[in-house]
Amino acid sequence: MRRDPYLPVVLMLASLLVLQPTSSIAGDPDAEKEEMESAFLQLSLFNPIQLVNERKSISGLRLNLVYAKNADISGVDLGLGLNNVSGNVTGIQIAGVWNGADGTVKGIQIVGLGNNAGSLSGVQIAGFGNEVSRDTTGVQLGLVMNLVLGEMNGIQVSAFNNVSTILGGSGGAKLSVTGVQIGLANLARGLSGVQIGLFNASEDSTHGVQFGLFNWAHKVRGVQIGVYNSCKSLEGVQLGLINYAEESSIPYLPILRASF
């Protein structure tokens, strides 16, 4: 009979789970202190079959085959499947399917499918898309989409880039992009920087440049270059086949409009 080469690994991880100390009792200060301490190494098949309890943090290296979960990660997080952190990540996460952190990511997330972070100071690279629930300072590179539900300071590159309260941003806060968006479609609550795409939209004010086939903004202080440019008010230049400024005495003009 041919022996399964992965069987010893599975048995080892299962035995480690069984042998984990069970003294973590509510109200036990020693147990609570032990849970708060971090470990250097985590080996996980899928939670809860993992070397270190999910309530502990890892300061060092975490290796995961299917699904791993811990409090915080400081160091390197490598997984073939899903990497999950209920707190913060300081370092690098690399996964085949998904990286997730409920808290702040300070570092890099690289994944085959999707990245998610509470807030980001660093870089996200995904085969499908990236999402940040709050503010972002850094770079998002996604094949299909990038989504930020807070302030974006940096660069977004993907087919679809969105920074808006429309898809769930918190509390009606003034959400905006300070930096660059490059994609087939770019949407921002407000823009201070550059949008490059087929369709560019800024729901509030635009301070900078929109370059695409169709450009729209509520108020433009800068330049719109495209086939069709549209805004409510303009302090700058529109260059395109059709230029529309609602508050102008002549709303529609071909080729060029300048208003200062």
C-alpha positions in Angstrom: 0.0 0.0 0.0 1.3 3.4 -0.9 1.8 5.7 2.1 0.3 9.2 2.0 3.3 11.6 2.3 1.1 14.3 3.9 -0.3 12.1 6.7 2.6 12.7 9.2 2.2 16.5 8.8 -1.6 16.3 9.5 -1.1 14.0 12.5 1.6 16.3 13.9 -0.6 19.4 13.7 -3.6 17.5 15.2 -1.5 16.3 18.1 -0.2 19.8 18.7 -3.8 21.0 18.9 -4.7 18.2 21.4 -1.7 19.0 23.6 -2.3 22.8 23.8 -2.7 23.9 27.4 -6.4 24.3 28.4 -5.9 26.6 31.4 -7.4 29.6 29.7 -10.3 30.1 32.0 -12.3 33.4 32.2 -11.1 35.4 35.1 -7.8 33.5 35.4 -5.2 36.3 35.3 -2.4 33.9 34.5 -4.3 32.4 31.6 -5.2 35.9 30.2 -1.6 37.0 30.4 -0.5 33.9 28.5 -3.0 34.6 25.8 -1.7 38.1 25.4 1.9 36.9 24.9 3.2 36.5 21.4 4.8 33.5 19.8 7.6 33.4 17.3 6.3 30.6 15.1 2.9 29.6 13.9 2.2 26.5 11.9 -1.4 26.0 10.8 -3.4 23.5 8.7 -6.7 25.2 9.3 -7.9 27.0 12.4 -8.2 25.6 15.1 -5.7 23.0 14.0 -2.7 25.2 14.5 0.3 25.4 16.7 -0.6 28.6 18.5 -4.0 29.6 19.8 -5.9 32.2 17.6 -6.1 34.7 20.5 -2.3 35.0 20.6 -0.1 37.2 18.4 2.8 36.1 16.2 6.1 38.0 16.2 8.1 36.2 13.6 6.8 33.7 11.0 3.4 32.2 10.3 3.0 29.4 7.8 -0.5 28.3 6.7 -1.8 25.6 4.4 -5.5 26.4 4.4 -6.7 28.9 6.9 -4.9 30.6 9.9 -6.1 33.2 12.4 -4.3 35.1 15.1 -4.5 38.4 16.9 -1.6 40.5 15.5 1.2 39.6 13.1 4.7 41.3 13.2 6.9 39.7 10.6 6.1 37.3 7.7 2.7 35.7 7.1 2.8 33.0 4.3 -0.2 31.0 3.3 -1.5 28.9 0.4 -5.1 29.6 1.4 -6.4 32.4 3.6 -4.5 34.5 6.1 -6.7 36.1 8.8 -5.6 38.6 11.5 -8.1 40.0 14.0 -5.8 42.9 14.9 -2.8 44.6 13.1 -0.2 43.5 10.6 3.3 44.9 10.6 5.4 43.2 7.9 4.3 41.2 4.9 1.4 39.0 4.1 1.5 36.6 1.1 -1.4 34.3 0.3 -2.7 32.2 -2.6 -6.4 33.2 -2.0 -7.0 36.0 0.6 -5.2 38.3 3.1 -7.3 39.9 5.8 -6.6 42.2 8.7 -9.3 43.9 10.8 -6.9 46.5 12.1 -4.1 48.4 10.4 -1.7 47.0 7.9 1.8 48.6 7.9 3.6 46.8 5.2 2.7 44.8 2.1 -0.1 42.5 1.2 0.3 40.2 -1.9 -2.4 37.8 -2.9 -3.7 35.8 -5.8 -7.3 36.9 -5.3 -8.1 39.6 -2.7 -6.7 41.8 0.1 -8.6 43.4 2.9 -7.5 45.8 5.6 -9.1 48.0 8.2 -6.6 50.8 7.3 -3.4 50.7 5.2 0.0 52.3 5.3 1.9 50.4 2.6 1.1 48.4 -0.5 -1.6 46.0 -1.6 -1.1 43.8 -4.7 -3.9 41.5 -5.8 -4.9 39.3 -8.8 -8.5 40.4 -8.4 -9.0 43.3 -6.0 -8.1 45.3 -2.9 -10.3 46.8 -0.2 -9.6 49.1 2.8 -12.4 49.9 5.2 -10.9 53.2 6.5 -8.0 55.4 5.4 -5.1 54.5 3.1 -1.7 55.9 2.6 0.3 54.0 0.0 -0.4 52.0 -3.2 -3.1 49.7 -4.4 -2.5 47.5 -7.5 -5.4 45.3 -8.5 -6.3 43.6 -11.8 -10.0 44.3 -11.4 -10.7 46.7 -8.6 -9.5 48.9 -5.7 -11.9 50.1 -3.1 -11.2 52.6 -0.2 -14.0 53.6 2.1 -11.9 56.5 3.7 -9.3 59.0 2.6 -6.9 57.8 -0.1 -3.4 59.3 -0.2 -1.3 57.6 -2.8 -1.8 55.6 -6.0 -4.5 53.3 -7.3 -4.1 51.2 -10.4 -6.7 48.8 -11.6 -9.6 48.4 -14.0 -11.9 50.0 -11.5 -10.9 52.4 -8.7 -13.4 53.7 -6.2 -13.1 56.0 -3.2 -16.6 56.8 -2.1 -19.3 56.8 0.6 -21.7 55.3 -1.9 -20.5 51.8 -1.3 -20.5 52.0 2.5 -18.0 54.7 3.6 -18.5 55.7 7.2 -20.6 58.5 8.6 -20.8 60.8 5.6 -17.2 61.9 6.2 -15.5 63.9 3.4 -13.7 61.1 1.6 -11.2 62.0 -1.2 -8.2 61.0 -3.2 -4.9 62.8 -2.9 -2.7 61.3 -5.5 -3.3 59.3 -8.7 -6.0 57.0 -10.0 -5.3 54.9 -13.2 -8.0 52.6 -14.5 -10.8 52.0 -17.0 -13.1 53.8 -14.5 -12.1 56.0 -11.6 -14.5 57.4 -8.9 -13.6 59.7 -6.0 -15.6 61.7 -3.5 -13.1 64.5 -4.0 -9.9 64.7 -6.0 -6.6 66.5 -5.4 -4.3 65.0 -8.0 -4.8 63.1 -11.3 -7.4 60.7 -12.7 -6.5 58.8 -15.9 -9.1 56.5 -17.4 -11.9 56.0 -19.9 -14.4 57.3 -17.3 -13.4 59.7 -14.5 -15.7 61.1 -11.9 -15.4 63.3 -8.8 -18.5 63.8 -6.8 -17.2 66.9 -5.1 -14.3 69.2 -6.0 -11.5 68.4 -8.4 -8.1 70.1 -7.8 -5.9 68.7 -10.6 -6.3 66.9 -13.9 -8.9 64.5 -15.3 -7.7 62.7 -18.5 -10.1 60.3 -20.3 -12.9 59.8 -22.7 -15.6 61.1 -20.3 -14.7 63.4 -17.4 -17.2 64.6 -14.8 -16.8 66.7 -11.6 -19.0 68.9 -9.5 -16.4 71.7 -9.3 -13.2 71.8 -11.3 -10.1 73.8 -10.3 -7.7 72.5 -12.9 -7.9 70.7 -16.2 -10.3 68.3 -17.9 -9.1 66.6 -21.1 -11.4 64.2 -22.9 -14.0 63.6 -25.6 -16.7 64.9 -23.2 -16.0 67.1 -20.2 -18.6 68.0 -17.7 -18.8 70.0 -14.5 -21.1 72.4 -12.6 -18.5 75.1 -12.1 -15.1 75.7 -13.7 -11.9 77.5 -12.6 -9.5 76.2 -15.2 -9.5 74.6 -18.6 -11.6 72.1 -20.5 -10.1 70.6 -23.7 -12.3 68.2 -25.6 -14.9 67.6 -28.4 -17.7 68.7 -26.1 -17.2 70.8 -23.0 -20.1 71.5 -20.6 -20.1 73.9 -17.6 -23.5 74.2 -16.0 -23.0 77.6 -14.4 -21.4 79.2 -17.5 -23.3 81.7 -19.6 -22.7 79.4 -22.5 -22.9 75.9 -21.0 -21.8 74.0 -24.1 -18.6 74.8 -26.0 -16.6 72.7 -28.5 -12.8 72.1 -28.4 -11.7 74.6 -25.7 -13.2 76.4 -22.6 -11.1 78.5 -20.2 -12.5 80.1 -17.1 -10.6 81.8 -14.3 
